[in-house]
């Protein structure tokens, strides 16, 4: 199945689908961002515009499922078993580096 994450008033997000829960956003007035992790391997950055009670989502790491982003919501199409929310910390994000090309010495010539 899937889950849909939508922003809610009062610095909360609603998770609906395989998991149904309302989560309080760990809001930091300086950073204005938070991280969501899902059991499919997805890592999502959420941004809260506090004055407008508006949420934006961005997929940082693609998990096994398909991610669809709409205005103020995100859908993960996969059998998600759990989600976790945490304050934003850039040190928690993976560093992306180009992968070296494999060497084909073992192939017959």
Chimera marker file (.cmm) of the C-alpha trace (Angstrom):
<marker_set name="trace">
<marker id="1" x="0.000" y="0.000" z="0.000" r="1" g="1" b="0" radius="0.5"/>
<marker id="2" x="1.195" y="3.524" z="0.644" r="1" g="1" b="0" radius="0.5"/>
<marker id="3" x="1.195" y="6.448" z="3.025" r="1" g="1" b="0" radius="0.5"/>
<marker id="4" x="0.410" y="10.103" z="2.459" r="1" g="1" b="0" radius="0.5"/>
<marker id="5" x="2.016" y="12.776" z="4.624" r="1" g="1" b="0" radius="0.5"/>
<marker id="6" x="0.267" y="16.146" z="4.785" r="1" g="1" b="0" radius="0.5"/>
<marker id="7" x="0.960" y="19.321" z="6.727" r="1" g="1" b="0" radius="0.5"/>
<marker id="8" x="-1.543" y="20.233" z="9.445" r="1" g="1" b="0" radius="0.5"/>
<marker id="9" x="-2.131" y="23.421" z="11.427" r="1" g="1" b="0" radius="0.5"/>
<marker id="10" x="-0.313" y="23.728" z="14.736" r="1" g="1" b="0" radius="0.5"/>
<marker id="11" x="3.085" y="22.455" z="13.530" r="1" g="1" b="0" radius="0.5"/>
<marker id="12" x="1.885" y="18.914" z="12.953" r="1" g="1" b="0" radius="0.5"/>
<marker id="13" x="1.893" y="16.458" z="10.073" r="1" g="1" b="0" radius="0.5"/>
<marker id="14" x="-0.663" y="13.737" z="9.441" r="1" g="1" b="0" radius="0.5"/>
<marker id="15" x="0.385" y="10.299" z="8.207" r="1" g="1" b="0" radius="0.5"/>
<marker id="16" x="-2.426" y="8.327" z="6.567" r="1" g="1" b="0" radius="0.5"/>
<marker id="17" x="-2.542" y="4.942" z="4.829" r="1" g="1" b="0" radius="0.5"/>
<marker id="18" x="-0.683" y="1.859" z="6.077" r="1" g="1" b="0" radius="0.5"/>
<marker id="19" x="0.170" y="3.979" z="9.127" r="1" g="1" b="0" radius="0.5"/>
<marker id="20" x="-2.269" y="6.506" z="10.580" r="1" g="1" b="0" radius="0.5"/>
<marker id="21" x="-0.811" y="8.983" z="13.037" r="1" g="1" b="0" radius="0.5"/>
<marker id="22" x="-0.430" y="12.707" z="13.679" r="1" g="1" b="0" radius="0.5"/>
<marker id="23" x="3.145" y="13.726" z="14.492" r="1" g="1" b="0" radius="0.5"/>
<marker id="24" x="4.357" y="16.916" z="16.123" r="1" g="1" b="0" radius="0.5"/>
<marker id="25" x="7.048" y="18.625" z="14.056" r="1" g="1" b="0" radius="0.5"/>
<marker id="26" x="10.261" y="19.210" z="16.044" r="1" g="1" b="0" radius="0.5"/>
<marker id="27" x="10.338" y="22.852" z="14.954" r="1" g="1" b="0" radius="0.5"/>
<marker id="28" x="13.511" y="24.906" z="15.189" r="1" g="1" b="0" radius="0.5"/>
<marker id="29" x="12.923" y="28.599" z="14.435" r="1" g="1" b="0" radius="0.5"/>
<marker id="30" x="16.476" y="28.949" z="13.118" r="1" g="1" b="0" radius="0.5"/>
<marker id="31" x="16.460" y="25.949" z="10.784" r="1" g="1" b="0" radius="0.5"/>
<marker id="32" x="12.739" y="25.676" z="9.873" r="1" g="1" b="0" radius="0.5"/>
<marker id="33" x="13.395" y="22.147" z="8.566" r="1" g="1" b="0" radius="0.5"/>
<marker id="34" x="12.930" y="18.622" z="9.859" r="1" g="1" b="0" radius="0.5"/>
<marker id="35" x="13.694" y="15.097" z="8.613" r="1" g="1" b="0" radius="0.5"/>
<marker id="36" x="11.388" y="12.138" z="8.086" r="1" g="1" b="0" radius="0.5"/>
<marker id="37" x="12.731" y="8.614" z="7.661" r="1" g="1" b="0" radius="0.5"/>
<marker id="38" x="10.605" y="5.714" z="6.424" r="1" g="1" b="0" radius="0.5"/>
<marker id="39" x="11.106" y="1.957" z="6.543" r="1" g="1" b="0" radius="0.5"/>
<marker id="40" x="11.398" y="1.779" z="2.742" r="1" g="1" b="0" radius="0.5"/>
<marker id="41" x="14.701" y="3.678" z="3.003" r="1" g="1" b="0" radius="0.5"/>
<marker id="42" x="13.330" y="7.115" z="2.111" r="1" g="1" b="0" radius="0.5"/>
<marker id="43" x="14.724" y="10.201" z="3.774" r="1" g="1" b="0" radius="0.5"/>
<marker id="44" x="12.540" y="13.275" z="3.377" r="1" g="1" b="0" radius="0.5"/>
<marker id="45" x="13.305" y="16.865" z="4.243" r="1" g="1" b="0" radius="0.5"/>
<marker id="46" x="10.295" y="18.851" z="5.392" r="1" g="1" b="0" radius="0.5"/>
<marker id="47" x="10.206" y="22.619" z="5.575" r="1" g="1" b="0" radius="0.5"/>
<marker id="48" x="7.695" y="24.521" z="7.679" r="1" g="1" b="0" radius="0.5"/>
<marker id="49" x="6.817" y="28.128" z="6.943" r="1" g="1" b="0" radius="0.5"/>
<marker id="50" x="5.523" y="28.871" z="10.441" r="1" g="1" b="0" radius="0.5"/>
<marker id="51" x="3.799" y="32.184" z="9.707" r="1" g="1" b="0" radius="0.5"/>
<marker id="52" x="1.730" y="30.601" z="6.941" r="1" g="1" b="0" radius="0.5"/>
<marker id="53" x="1.437" y="27.102" z="8.488" r="1" g="1" b="0" radius="0.5"/>
<marker id="54" x="2.629" y="25.791" z="5.103" r="1" g="1" b="0" radius="0.5"/>
<marker id="55" x="4.695" y="22.658" z="4.524" r="1" g="1" b="0" radius="0.5"/>
<marker id="56" x="6.991" y="21.693" z="1.650" r="1" g="1" b="0" radius="0.5"/>
<marker id="57" x="8.607" y="18.291" z="1.214" r="1" g="1" b="0" radius="0.5"/>
<marker id="58" x="11.707" y="17.185" z="-0.684" r="1" g="1" b="0" radius="0.5"/>
<marker id="59" x="13.060" y="13.644" z="-1.075" r="1" g="1" b="0" radius="0.5"/>
<marker id="60" x="16.724" y="13.573" z="-0.012" r="1" g="1" b="0" radius="0.5"/>
<marker id="61" x="17.252" y="9.813" z="-0.404" r="1" g="1" b="0" radius="0.5"/>
<marker id="62" x="14.978" y="7.692" z="-2.594" r="1" g="1" b="0" radius="0.5"/>
<marker id="63" x="13.737" y="4.560" z="-0.907" r="1" g="1" b="0" radius="0.5"/>
<marker id="64" x="12.313" y="1.412" z="-2.458" r="1" g="1" b="0" radius="0.5"/>
<marker id="65" x="8.930" y="2.979" z="-3.184" r="1" g="1" b="0" radius="0.5"/>
<marker id="66" x="7.832" y="5.701" z="-5.544" r="1" g="1" b="0" radius="0.5"/>
<marker id="67" x="7.600" y="9.218" z="-4.114" r="1" g="1" b="0" radius="0.5"/>
<marker id="68" x="5.041" y="11.731" z="-5.309" r="1" g="1" b="0" radius="0.5"/>
<marker id="69" x="5.180" y="15.310" z="-4.077" r="1" g="1" b="0" radius="0.5"/>
<marker id="70" x="2.200" y="17.636" z="-4.271" r="1" g="1" b="0" radius="0.5"/>
<marker id="71" x="1.403" y="20.987" z="-2.695" r="1" g="1" b="0" radius="0.5"/>
<marker id="72" x="1.811" y="20.437" z="1.040" r="1" g="1" b="0" radius="0.5"/>
<marker id="73" x="1.850" y="16.645" z="0.800" r="1" g="1" b="0" radius="0.5"/>
<marker id="74" x="4.038" y="13.670" z="-0.017" r="1" g="1" b="0" radius="0.5"/>
<marker id="75" x="2.961" y="10.138" z="-0.937" r="1" g="1" b="0" radius="0.5"/>
<marker id="76" x="5.223" y="7.095" z="-0.593" r="1" g="1" b="0" radius="0.5"/>
<marker id="77" x="3.885" y="4.201" z="-2.669" r="1" g="1" b="0" radius="0.5"/>
<marker id="78" x="5.272" y="1.230" z="-0.789" r="1" g="1" b="0" radius="0.5"/>
<marker id="79" x="4.351" y="-0.954" z="2.178" r="1" g="1" b="0" radius="0.5"/>
<marker id="80" x="5.728" y="1.424" z="4.806" r="1" g="1" b="0" radius="0.5"/>
<marker id="81" x="6.044" y="-0.173" z="8.260" r="1" g="1" b="0" radius="0.5"/>
<marker id="82" x="7.265" y="2.861" z="10.214" r="1" g="1" b="0" radius="0.5"/>
<marker id="83" x="8.158" y="6.539" z="9.965" r="1" g="1" b="0" radius="0.5"/>
<marker id="84" x="10.336" y="8.607" z="12.279" r="1" g="1" b="0" radius="0.5"/>
<marker id="85" x="10.583" y="12.382" z="12.583" r="1" g="1" b="0" radius="0.5"/>
<marker id="86" x="13.583" y="14.335" z="13.857" r="1" g="1" b="0" radius="0.5"/>
<marker id="87" x="14.979" y="17.873" z="13.897" r="1" g="1" b="0" radius="0.5"/>
<marker id="88" x="17.052" y="18.727" z="10.834" r="1" g="1" b="0" radius="0.5"/>
<marker id="89" x="20.765" y="18.003" z="11.103" r="1" g="1" b="0" radius="0.5"/>
<marker id="90" x="22.924" y="18.277" z="7.987" r="1" g="1" b="0" radius="0.5"/>
<marker id="91" x="25.405" y="15.886" z="9.596" r="1" g="1" b="0" radius="0.5"/>
<marker id="92" x="22.789" y="13.137" z="9.292" r="1" g="1" b="0" radius="0.5"/>
<marker id="93" x="22.595" y="13.393" z="5.512" r="1" g="1" b="0" radius="0.5"/>
<marker id="94" x="24.622" y="11.085" z="3.279" r="1" g="1" b="0" radius="0.5"/>
<marker id="95" x="27.402" y="12.647" z="1.266" r="1" g="1" b="0" radius="0.5"/>
<marker id="96" x="26.908" y="12.066" z="-2.439" r="1" g="1" b="0" radius="0.5"/>
<marker id="97" x="30.095" y="11.299" z="-4.334" r="1" g="1" b="0" radius="0.5"/>
<marker id="98" x="30.451" y="9.959" z="-7.860" r="1" g="1" b="0" radius="0.5"/>
<marker id="99" x="30.697" y="6.187" z="-7.917" r="1" g="1" b="0" radius="0.5"/>
<marker id="100" x="33.800" y="4.788" z="-9.640" r="1" g="1" b="0" radius="0.5"/>
<marker id="101" x="33.207" y="2.822" z="-12.811" r="1" g="1" b="0" radius="0.5"/>
<marker id="102" x="33.645" y="-0.944" z="-12.412" r="1" g="1" b="0" radius="0.5"/>
<marker id="103" x="36.642" y="-2.554" z="-13.976" r="1" g="1" b="0" radius="0.5"/>
<marker id="104" x="35.955" y="-5.268" z="-16.515" r="1" g="1" b="0" radius="0.5"/>
<marker id="105" x="39.264" y="-7.163" z="-16.341" r="1" g="1" b="0" radius="0.5"/>
<marker id="106" x="37.507" y="-10.447" z="-15.649" r="1" g="1" b="0" radius="0.5"/>
<marker id="107" x="35.445" y="-10.416" z="-18.873" r="1" g="1" b="0" radius="0.5"/>
<marker id="108" x="36.621" y="-12.573" z="-21.786" r="1" g="1" b="0" radius="0.5"/>
<marker id="109" x="38.160" y="-10.481" z="-24.562" r="1" g="1" b="0" radius="0.5"/>
<link id1="1" id2="2" r="1" g="1" b="0" radius="0.2"/>
<link id1="2" id2="3" r="1" g="1" b="0" radius="0.2"/>
<link id1="3" id2="4" r="1" g="1" b="0" radius="0.2"/>
<link id1="4" id2="5" r="1" g="1" b="0" radius="0.2"/>
<link id1="5" id2="6" r="1" g="1" b="0" radius="0.2"/>
<link id1="6" id2="7" r="1" g="1" b="0" radius="0.2"/>
<link id1="7" id2="8" r="1" g="1" b="0" radius="0.2"/>
<link id1="8" id2="9" r="1" g="1" b="0" radius="0.2"/>
<link id1="9" id2="10" r="1" g="1" b="0" radius="0.2"/>
<link id1="10" id2="11" r="1" g="1" b="0" radius="0.2"/>
<link id1="11" id2="12" r="1" g="1" b="0" radius="0.2"/>
<link id1="12" id2="13" r="1" g="1" b="0" radius="0.2"/>
<link id1="13" id2="14" r="1" g="1" b="0" radius="0.2"/>
<link id1="14" id2="15" r="1" g="1" b="0" radius="0.2"/>
<link id1="15" id2="16" r="1" g="1" b="0" radius="0.2"/>
<link id1="16" id2="17" r="1" g="1" b="0" radius="0.2"/>
<link id1="17" id2="18" r="1" g="1" b="0" radius="0.2"/>
<link id1="18" id2="19" r="1" g="1" b="0" radius="0.2"/>
<link id1="19" id2="20" r="1" g="1" b="0" radius="0.2"/>
<link id1="20" id2="21" r="1" g="1" b="0" radius="0.2"/>
<link id1="21" id2="22" r="1" g="1" b="0" radius="0.2"/>
<link id1="22" id2="23" r="1" g="1" b="0" radius="0.2"/>
<link id1="23" id2="24" r="1" g="1" b="0" radius="0.2"/>
<link id1="24" id2="25" r="1" g="1" b="0" radius="0.2"/>
<link id1="25" id2="26" r="1" g="1" b="0" radius="0.2"/>
<link id1="26" id2="27" r="1" g="1" b="0" radius="0.2"/>
<link id1="27" id2="28" r="1" g="1" b="0" radius="0.2"/>
<link id1="28" id2="29" r="1" g="1" b="0" radius="0.2"/>
<link id1="29" id2="30" r="1" g="1" b="0" radius="0.2"/>
<link id1="30" id2="31" r="1" g="1" b="0" radius="0.2"/>
<link id1="31" id2="32" r="1" g="1" b="0" radius="0.2"/>
<link id1="32" id2="33" r="1" g="1" b="0" radius="0.2"/>
<link id1="33" id2="34" r="1" g="1" b="0" radius="0.2"/>
<link id1="34" id2="35" r="1" g="1" b="0" radius="0.2"/>
<link id1="35" id2="36" r="1" g="1" b="0" radius="0.2"/>
<link id1="36" id2="37" r="1" g="1" b="0" radius="0.2"/>
<link id1="37" id2="38" r="1" g="1" b="0" radius="0.2"/>
<link id1="38" id2="39" r="1" g="1" b="0" radius="0.2"/>
<link id1="39" id2="40" r="1" g="1" b="0" radius="0.2"/>
<link id1="40" id2="41" r="1" g="1" b="0" radius="0.2"/>
<link id1="41" id2="42" r="1" g="1" b="0" radius="0.2"/>
<link id1="42" id2="43" r="1" g="1" b="0" radius="0.2"/>
<link id1="43" id2="44" r="1" g="1" b="0" radius="0.2"/>
<link id1="44" id2="45" r="1" g="1" b="0" radius="0.2"/>
<link id1="45" id2="46" r="1" g="1" b="0" radius="0.2"/>
<link id1="46" id2="47" r="1" g="1" b="0" radius="0.2"/>
<link id1="47" id2="48" r="1" g="1" b="0" radius="0.2"/>
<link id1="48" id2="49" r="1" g="1" b="0" radius="0.2"/>
<link id1="49" id2="50" r="1" g="1" b="0" radius="0.2"/>
<link id1="50" id2="51" r="1" g="1" b="0" radius="0.2"/>
<link id1="51" id2="52" r="1" g="1" b="0" radius="0.2"/>
<link id1="52" id2="53" r="1" g="1" b="0" radius="0.2"/>
<link id1="53" id2="54" r="1" g="1" b="0" radius="0.2"/>
<link id1="54" id2="55" r="1" g="1" b="0" radius="0.2"/>
<link id1="55" id2="56" r="1" g="1" b="0" radius="0.2"/>
<link id1="56" id2="57" r="1" g="1" b="0" radius="0.2"/>
<link id1="57" id2="58" r="1" g="1" b="0" radius="0.2"/>
<link id1="58" id2="59" r="1" g="1" b="0" radius="0.2"/>
<link id1="59" id2="60" r="1" g="1" b="0" radius="0.2"/>
<link id1="60" id2="61" r="1" g="1" b="0" radius="0.2"/>
<link id1="61" id2="62" r="1" g="1" b="0" radius="0.2"/>
<link id1="62" id2="63" r="1" g="1" b="0" radius="0.2"/>
<link id1="63" id2="64" r="1" g="1" b="0" radius="0.2"/>
<link id1="64" id2="65" r="1" g="1" b="0" radius="0.2"/>
<link id1="65" id2="66" r="1" g="1" b="0" radius="0.2"/>
<link id1="66" id2="67" r="1" g="1" b="0" radius="0.2"/>
<link id1="67" id2="68" r="1" g="1" b="0" radius="0.2"/>
<link id1="68" id2="69" r="1" g="1" b="0" radius="0.2"/>
<link id1="69" id2="70" r="1" g="1" b="0" radius="0.2"/>
<link id1="70" id2="71" r="1" g="1" b="0" radius="0.2"/>
<link id1="71" id2="72" r="1" g="1" b="0" radius="0.2"/>
<link id1="72" id2="73" r="1" g="1" b="0" radius="0.2"/>
<link id1="73" id2="74" r="1" g="1" b="0" radius="0.2"/>
<link id1="74" id2="75" r="1" g="1" b="0" radius="0.2"/>
<link id1="75" id2="76" r="1" g="1" b="0" radius="0.2"/>
<link id1="76" id2="77" r="1" g="1" b="0" radius="0.2"/>
<link id1="77" id2="78" r="1" g="1" b="0" radius="0.2"/>
<link id1="78" id2="79" r="1" g="1" b="0" radius="0.2"/>
<link id1="79" id2="80" r="1" g="1" b="0" radius="0.2"/>
<link id1="80" id2="81" r="1" g="1" b="0" radius="0.2"/>
<link id1="81" id2="82" r="1" g="1" b="0" radius="0.2"/>
<link id1="82" id2="83" r="1" g="1" b="0" radius="0.2"/>
<link id1="83" id2="84" r="1" g="1" b="0" radius="0.2"/>
<link id1="84" id2="85" r="1" g="1" b="0" radius="0.2"/>
<link id1="85" id2="86" r="1" g="1" b="0" radius="0.2"/>
<link id1="86" id2="87" r="1" g="1" b="0" radius="0.2"/>
<link id1="87" id2="88" r="1" g="1" b="0" radius="0.2"/>
<link id1="88" id2="89" r="1" g="1" b="0" radius="0.2"/>
<link id1="89" id2="90" r="1" g="1" b="0" radius="0.2"/>
<link id1="90" id2="91" r="1" g="1" b="0" radius="0.2"/>
<link id1="91" id2="92" r="1" g="1" b="0" radius="0.2"/>
<link id1="92" id2="93" r="1" g="1" b="0" radius="0.2"/>
<link id1="93" id2="94" r="1" g="1" b="0" radius="0.2"/>
<link id1="94" id2="95" r="1" g="1" b="0" radius="0.2"/>
<link id1="95" id2="96" r="1" g="1" b="0" radius="0.2"/>
<link id1="96" id2="97" r="1" g="1" b="0" radius="0.2"/>
<link id1="97" id2="98" r="1" g="1" b="0" radius="0.2"/>
<link id1="98" id2="99" r="1" g="1" b="0" radius="0.2"/>
<link id1="99" id2="100" r="1" g="1" b="0" radius="0.2"/>
<link id1="100" id2="101" r="1" g="1" b="0" radius="0.2"/>
<link id1="101" id2="102" r="1" g="1" b="0" radius="0.2"/>
<link id1="102" id2="103" r="1" g="1" b="0" radius="0.2"/>
<link id1="103" id2="104" r="1" g="1" b="0" radius="0.2"/>
<link id1="104" id2="105" r="1" g="1" b="0" radius="0.2"/>
<link id1="105" id2="106" r="1" g="1" b="0" radius="0.2"/>
<link id1="106" id2="107" r="1" g="1" b="0" radius="0.2"/>
<link id1="107" id2="108" r="1" g="1" b="0" radius="0.2"/>
<link id1="108" id2="109" r="1" g="1" b="0" radius="0.2"/>
</marker_set>
